[in-house]
Amino acid sequence: MSHGTEGAPQKGTVTQRAIERIKEMIKEGRLEPGQRLPTERDLAAQLGMSRSSMREAIRALTVLGVLEARHGSGIYVTRLEAGDLLETFGVVADLSRGPRLVELLEVRRILESTATALAAARITPDQLAEVEKHLAAMNATDDPEEILAHDLAFHREIAAAAGNETMAAILEGLSSRTFRARVWRGYQEEGAFERTRREHAAIHRALLAHDPEAARAAAAAHVGEVEQWLRTQLTQ
């Protein structure tokens, strides 16, 4: 199979090269987060590439969330915050099935336990009050929708308290709402809400005591339960 010479590069490689060049400009600070991109024509001339490959590259980077098109005003570099760039993660979590789902939960267990340990060391009284609010709300209802919403918020607050935005964004992607709803439905059938409440209470106690090791263990056990449950579902 011919790989195509420099004189006749394949479409994909030209576009790929254009993508790399734009990414380099951002990395080197020639394009800043929030900055407007030069016009397609100028950019193509600047980088010595065709306008069509530049158009393809801009489109691809827009889909990835690196660039954004603002109506009537041009293409801009996004703020480049982790949350903007990790949306594809959530898509993976939503579309995954079977063993891949278990793998994602394994990653979540590692990150969730680390985030919870960091939160135990760093959480402020205000953040703790927020965590407690969602815990109380979860305990006060039997409505699965409400429980799910407060469960998400409970973990989101803890991830925020860990003080690492990138980790929080990855966790957000790994615990997408659709995915959580799938697990909750199965959990509900087995009456596992009580156990979830107990596990959340253990996480909260560790945060209250500012005990990172207890927090790590409680969070690992909590996500581990979901992981085990999912494994048994897959083997049935």
C-alpha positions in Angstrom: 0.0 0.0 0.0 1.4 3.4 -1.0 1.6 5.9 1.8 1.5 8.9 -0.6 4.5 11.1 -1.2 4.9 14.6 0.0 3.9 15.8 -3.4 0.5 14.1 -3.1 -0.4 13.9 0.5 -3.6 12.2 1.5 -6.5 14.4 2.7 -6.4 13.2 6.2 -2.7 13.9 6.7 -2.9 17.5 5.4 -5.9 18.2 7.7 -4.1 16.5 10.6 -1.0 18.7 10.0 -3.2 21.8 9.9 -4.7 20.7 13.3 -1.3 20.2 14.8 -0.1 23.6 13.6 -3.1 25.4 15.2 -2.5 23.5 18.4 1.1 24.5 18.3 0.2 28.1 18.0 -2.0 27.8 21.1 0.7 25.9 23.0 3.3 28.5 22.1 1.0 31.4 23.2 0.7 32.8 19.7 -3.0 32.2 20.1 -4.4 32.8 23.6 -7.5 31.3 25.2 -10.5 33.5 24.3 -8.6 35.1 21.3 -10.2 35.4 17.9 -8.6 33.3 15.1 -7.2 35.0 12.0 -9.4 34.5 9.0 -9.3 31.1 7.3 -7.4 32.7 4.3 -4.8 34.5 6.5 -4.3 31.4 8.6 -3.8 29.2 5.5 -1.3 31.7 4.1 0.5 32.0 7.4 0.9 28.3 7.7 1.5 27.6 4.0 -1.6 25.4 3.7 -4.7 25.2 1.5 -7.8 26.9 2.7 -9.8 23.6 2.4 -7.5 21.8 4.8 -7.6 24.8 7.1 -11.4 24.7 7.0 -11.4 21.0 7.9 -8.9 21.6 10.7 -11.0 24.4 12.2 -14.1 22.3 12.0 -12.5 19.4 13.7 -11.1 21.6 16.5 -14.5 23.1 17.0 -16.1 19.7 17.4 -13.4 18.9 20.0 -14.2 22.1 21.9 -10.8 23.7 21.3 -12.3 26.4 19.1 -15.8 27.9 19.1 -17.7 29.6 16.3 -19.4 32.8 17.6 -22.2 33.8 15.3 -21.4 36.7 13.1 -18.1 37.4 14.8 -15.7 34.6 13.8 -13.9 31.6 15.3 -12.3 31.9 18.8 -10.1 29.8 20.9 -12.2 28.5 23.9 -11.2 29.3 27.5 -9.4 25.9 27.3 -10.8 24.8 30.6 -10.8 21.1 31.3 -14.6 21.0 31.4 -14.8 22.4 27.9 -12.4 19.8 26.5 -13.7 16.7 28.3 -17.2 16.6 27.1 -16.2 13.7 24.8 -15.5 11.8 28.0 -19.1 12.0 29.0 -20.1 10.7 25.6 -17.8 7.7 26.0 -19.4 7.0 29.5 -22.9 7.3 28.0 -22.3 5.0 25.0 -20.1 2.4 26.6 -21.5 -1.0 27.3 -20.3 -4.1 29.1 -16.6 -4.5 30.0 -15.8 -1.0 28.9 -18.3 0.4 31.4 -16.6 -1.6 34.2 -13.2 -0.1 33.1 -14.7 3.4 33.3 -15.9 2.7 36.8 -12.5 1.4 37.8 -11.0 4.7 36.6 -13.7 6.6 38.5 -13.0 4.6 41.7 -9.3 5.6 41.6 -10.1 9.3 40.9 -13.1 9.6 43.2 -11.2 8.1 46.2 -8.3 10.5 45.5 -10.6 13.5 45.1 -12.4 12.6 48.3 -9.1 12.3 50.2 -8.0 15.7 48.9 -11.4 17.2 49.8 -11.1 15.9 53.4 -7.8 17.8 53.7 -9.1 21.0 52.0 -12.8 21.3 52.4 -14.1 24.7 53.8 -17.0 25.0 56.2 -19.2 26.4 53.4 -18.4 23.5 51.1 -19.1 21.0 53.8 -22.5 22.7 54.4 -23.3 22.1 50.7 -22.3 18.5 50.9 -24.5 18.1 54.0 -27.4 19.8 52.3 -27.4 17.2 49.4 -26.9 14.3 51.8 -29.9 15.4 53.9 -32.0 15.9 50.7 -31.1 12.4 49.6 -32.1 10.9 52.9 -35.4 12.8 52.9 -36.9 11.4 49.7 -37.6 8.1 48.0 -38.1 9.7 44.6 -35.4 8.1 42.4 -35.1 11.2 40.2 -34.4 13.4 43.2 -32.0 10.9 44.8 -30.1 10.8 41.6 -29.9 14.6 41.3 -28.6 15.0 44.9 -26.3 12.0 44.5 -24.6 13.8 41.5 -24.5 17.1 43.4 -23.0 15.4 46.5 -20.1 14.0 44.5 -19.7 17.1 42.4 -19.4 19.3 45.6 -16.7 16.9 46.9 -14.8 17.0 43.6 -14.9 20.8 43.7 -13.7 20.8 47.3 -10.6 18.8 46.2 -9.5 21.9 44.5 -8.3 20.3 41.2 -10.5 21.5 38.3 -9.1 19.0 35.8 -9.8 16.1 38.1 -13.3 17.4 38.8 -14.0 17.7 35.0 -12.8 14.2 34.4 -15.0 12.9 37.2 -18.0 14.9 35.8 -17.5 13.1 32.5 -17.2 9.7 34.1 -20.4 10.1 36.1 -22.7 11.4 33.4 -26.4 11.6 34.3 -27.5 9.0 31.7 -25.0 6.5 33.0 -25.9 7.1 36.6 -29.6 6.7 35.8 -28.8 3.2 34.3 -27.2 2.1 37.5 -29.8 3.7 39.7 -32.6 1.8 38.0 -30.9 -1.5 38.7 -30.1 -0.4 42.2 -33.6 0.5 42.9 -34.9 -2.9 41.9 -32.5 -4.4 44.4 -33.4 -2.0 47.2 -29.8 -0.8 47.3 -30.7 2.8 48.3 -30.2 2.1 51.9 -26.6 0.9 51.3 -25.9 4.0 49.2 -27.1 6.2 52.1 -24.8 4.4 54.5 -21.8 4.7 52.2 -22.5 8.4 51.7 -22.8 8.9 55.5 -19.3 7.3 55.9 -17.8 9.6 53.3 -19.4 12.6 55.0 -18.1 11.5 58.5 -14.6 11.3 57.0 -14.9 14.8 55.5 -16.2 16.2 58.8 -13.2 14.7 60.6 -10.8 16.0 57.9 -9.4 12.5 57.7 -8.1 11.9 54.1 -7.4 8.2 54.6 -10.8 7.4 55.9 -12.3 9.5 53.1 -10.3 7.6 50.5 -11.4 4.3 51.9 -15.1 5.3 52.1 -15.2 6.6 48.6 -13.3 3.6 47.1 -15.8 1.3 48.9 -18.7 3.3 47.6 -17.7 3.2 43.9 -16.4 -0.3 44.4 -19.9 -1.5 45.3 -21.3 0.0 42.0 -18.5 -1.7 40.1 -19.2 -5.1 41.7 -22.9 -4.7 41.0 -22.1 -4.0 37.4 -19.8 -6.9 37.1 -22.5 -9.3 38.3 -24.9 -7.8 35.8 -22.5 -8.5 33.0 -22.0 -12.2 34.0 -25.7 -13.0 34.2 
